[in-house]
Amino acid sequence: MNALIAAKNETGISTGKKPKRWQTLDLREKNVRIMRWIRFRDKKLRKKFPILERQDLLGASITVGSAAMMIVTAGFYIAELIPAWAAIVANAVFASFLHEIEHDTIHNLYFKDDSKKQNLIFWTVWILRGNTISPWYRRMIHTLHHKVSGNKDDIEERLIGNGMKAGWFRFFAMIDGNVSAILNFRKLARDAPKFKRREIVRESWPWLAIYYTLWYNFLIWNVLYYLNLWMGSPISVPYSETLETIRSVLNVVGVVYLLPNWIRQSSIQIVSSNMHYYGDVQGIHQQTQVLNVWFLAPLHLFCFNFGSTHGIHHFVVNQPFYLRQMVAPFVHPAMKRYGIRFNDFESMLRANRYDPETSSKTA
C-alpha cells in the first residue's frame, strides 16, 4: 500500500477497538518515526531530482536571483511600469526567499567549508532585508533556539513575542522590534544567560538602525502630511517643496524596501511566535505545532509557508527550505498520526502553553 495513503488512513485513535501498535509508542519512538518519514521522502526526492544534490548551486542561484529581482522590481516601480501594490507584494516575496537562504546558511547547508561565501550571502541578505538583527548574531540565537526551544532562555522566539499573554502588547511586539525590545529586554537579561543588551544593540548596526530610521520617518512624515491634508491644510511650513521632495523619496523607499520587509517580517513573526509552544515544553514533540489552515495563506505567502513546514525542520535540521516544502504533503499525515498538533489556535490564548491545564502566567 502506498505509504502516504496508509498514513492518512491511520490518523486518529479508534474507539472501541484494540489500539494499533503505533498508538502505544512512547514519545521518543514517535519522534524517531517522524524523522524516518521525513528522511525517506527526502531521499526519494533527491533520487528523482538529481539537481537537489547541488545545494551550493541552488542556494547561490536563489540568493542572486531573489536579490536581482528585488532590484529589478524597484526599477520597474521607479520607472512607473508597475503599481505600488505589485512592487510591495513582489519584493516581500523575494525577501522571504532571502530569509530562508539566511536560515539555511546558518545551518551550513550552503558552502559549509567556505566562510567567505557564507559571509557574502549574509551581507547580501542583510542589506536587502534590513529590519533584522545581523545574520552572525542570529546564527548564535538560532542555534540556541534548537537547543532550548520553548524555554525561558530561547532568545530568538521570546524576542518576537513567544510566551507573552495575548493582547496589544504582544501584537506590537510581533510587528515592531523596538516595541519588543522595550517589553522583553529586561526579562531576557534576567532569564537568558547568553543575552547581552550591549551585544544585541551592537549587532543591530548598521542595517537594522538604518532601516528603522527610514521606517519611522516614512510613517511620521506621511501621518503628518495626510493629517494636515485632511484638516484642510491649516499648517503652512517653510521649505514645503524641499520637504515634499524628501517625503516623495521616502515613499519610493517605502514601496520598494520598507513596506515589503515590514510585511515579510511581521508575517513570519506572527506565525512563528504562535506556532512554537512555550513554558511547559517537554522535548521536541512539544516544541511546535503545524499551522496550515487556509486563512493563513496571506501570511504564508510572505514567509514561505513557514507555519506548515517549520515543525519538520525541528525534527530534521539539515534540510533546505525548498525540500521541506516538497516533503510536507507526504510527512504531515505521519506527524498528525504520531501526535503533532495541527492548528491549535487555543494555545494563542494561553500564552503558547502546550498543556491547556498549565497556568497561562506569562514569562
VENLINKA-V489404 format. One record per backbone hydrogen bond with DSSP energy under -0.5 kcal/mol. NH is the residue of the N-H (numbers start at 1). CO is the residue of the C=O. E is the energy in kcal/mol with one decimal. If there is no record, write none. Layout:
# VENLINKA-V489404
nh={NH,NH}
co={CO,CO}
e={E,E}
This chain:
# VENLINKA-V489404
nh={6,7,8,9,10,10,11,14,23,24,24,25,30,31,32,33,34,35,36,37,38,39,40,41,42,43,44,45,46,47,48,49,50,52,53,54,55,58,59,60,61,62,63,64,65,66,67,68,69,70,71,72,73,74,75,76,77,78,79,80,81,82,87,88,89,90,91,92,93,94,95,96,97,98,99,100,101,102,103,104,105,106,107,108,109,114,118,119,120,121,122,123,124,125,126,127,128,129,132,134,138,139,140,141,142,143,144,145,146,147,147,148,149,151,154,155,158,159,160,161,162,164,171,172,173,174,175,176,180,181,182,183,184,185,188,189,190,191,192,193,195,196,200,201,202,203,204,205,208,209,210,211,212,213,214,215,216,217,218,219,220,221,222,223,224,225,226,227,228,229,230,231,232,233,236,237,240,243,244,245,246,247,248,249,250,251,252,253,254,255,256,257,258,259,261,262,263,264,265,266,267,268,269,270,271,272,273,274,275,276,277,278,279,281,286,287,288,289,290,291,291,292,296,297,299,300,301,302,302,303,305,306,308,309,309,310,312,313,314,315,315,316,319,323,324,325,326,327,328,329,330,331,332,334,335,336,337,338,339,340,343,345,347,348,349,350,351,352,353,356,358,363}
co={2,3,4,5,6,7,8,12,20,20,21,22,26,27,28,29,30,31,32,33,34,35,36,37,38,39,40,41,42,43,44,45,48,49,50,51,53,54,55,56,57,58,59,60,61,62,63,64,65,66,67,68,69,70,71,72,73,74,75,77,76,76,83,84,85,86,87,88,89,90,91,92,93,94,95,96,97,98,99,100,101,102,103,105,104,111,114,115,116,117,118,119,120,121,122,123,124,125,130,203,134,135,136,137,138,139,140,141,142,143,144,144,145,148,151,153,154,155,157,158,157,161,167,168,169,170,171,172,176,177,178,179,180,181,184,185,186,187,188,191,192,194,196,197,198,199,201,202,204,204,206,207,208,209,210,211,212,213,214,215,216,217,218,219,220,221,222,223,224,225,226,227,229,228,234,235,237,239,240,241,242,243,244,245,246,247,248,249,250,251,252,253,253,254,257,258,259,260,261,262,263,264,265,266,267,268,269,270,271,272,287,352,150,150,283,284,284,275,341,289,307,290,293,294,296,296,297,298,299,300,300,303,305,305,306,306,309,309,310,311,312,312,317,320,320,321,322,323,324,325,327,327,328,331,331,332,333,334,336,335,290,343,344,345,346,347,348,347,350,354,355,163}
e={-2.4,-2.3,-2.1,-2.0,-0.9,-0.6,-0.8,-0.5,-1.4,-0.6,-1.5,-0.7,-2.1,-2.6,-2.1,-2.1,-2.2,-2.4,-2.1,-2.1,-2.2,-2.7,-2.7,-2.3,-2.4,-2.6,-2.0,-2.4,-2.4,-1.9,-2.0,-2.8,-0.5,-2.3,-2.0,-1.6,-1.4,-2.3,-3.1,-2.6,-2.5,-2.5,-2.1,-2.8,-2.8,-2.5,-2.4,-2.7,-2.3,-1.9,-1.8,-2.8,-2.6,-1.9,-2.3,-2.6,-2.2,-2.6,-2.2,-1.7,-3.3,-0.8,-1.8,-2.5,-2.5,-2.5,-2.4,-1.8,-2.0,-2.6,-2.3,-1.4,-1.4,-1.7,-2.0,-1.8,-2.2,-2.5,-2.3,-2.6,-2.4,-2.3,-1.2,-2.0,-2.3,-1.8,-1.9,-2.7,-2.0,-2.2,-2.6,-2.7,-2.4,-2.7,-2.7,-2.4,-1.8,-1.3,-0.8,-1.5,-2.4,-1.9,-1.0,-2.0,-2.8,-1.9,-2.0,-1.8,-1.6,-0.9,-0.7,-2.3,-1.0,-2.2,-1.7,-1.6,-2.0,-1.9,-1.0,-1.2,-2.1,-2.1,-2.3,-2.6,-1.8,-1.9,-1.0,-1.3,-2.0,-2.0,-2.1,-2.1,-2.7,-2.0,-2.7,-2.6,-1.3,-2.4,-3.1,-0.6,-1.9,-0.6,-2.2,-2.3,-2.5,-2.4,-1.2,-1.4,-1.2,-1.4,-2.5,-2.8,-2.4,-1.9,-2.3,-3.0,-2.4,-1.6,-2.7,-2.3,-2.8,-2.6,-1.5,-2.4,-2.6,-2.3,-2.6,-2.1,-2.3,-2.2,-2.4,-1.6,-1.4,-3.1,-0.6,-0.6,-0.6,-2.5,-2.3,-1.9,-2.2,-2.4,-2.3,-2.2,-2.5,-2.2,-1.9,-2.4,-2.5,-2.2,-2.3,-1.9,-2.1,-3.1,-1.6,-2.3,-2.8,-2.4,-2.7,-2.6,-2.3,-2.2,-2.2,-2.4,-2.1,-3.0,-2.0,-0.8,-1.6,-1.4,-2.4,-2.9,-3.0,-0.5,-1.6,-1.2,-0.5,-1.8,-2.6,-0.5,-2.5,-0.7,-1.8,-1.9,-0.6,-2.8,-2.2,-0.6,-1.0,-0.8,-2.3,-0.6,-0.8,-1.1,-0.6,-2.7,-0.8,-1.2,-1.4,-1.0,-0.7,-2.4,-1.8,-0.6,-1.6,-1.5,-1.4,-2.3,-1.4,-0.6,-0.7,-2.3,-2.8,-0.6,-2.4,-2.6,-2.4,-2.3,-1.5,-2.8,-3.3,-1.7,-1.4,-1.4,-1.4,-0.9,-0.6,-2.8,-1.4,-0.6,-1.8,-1.0}
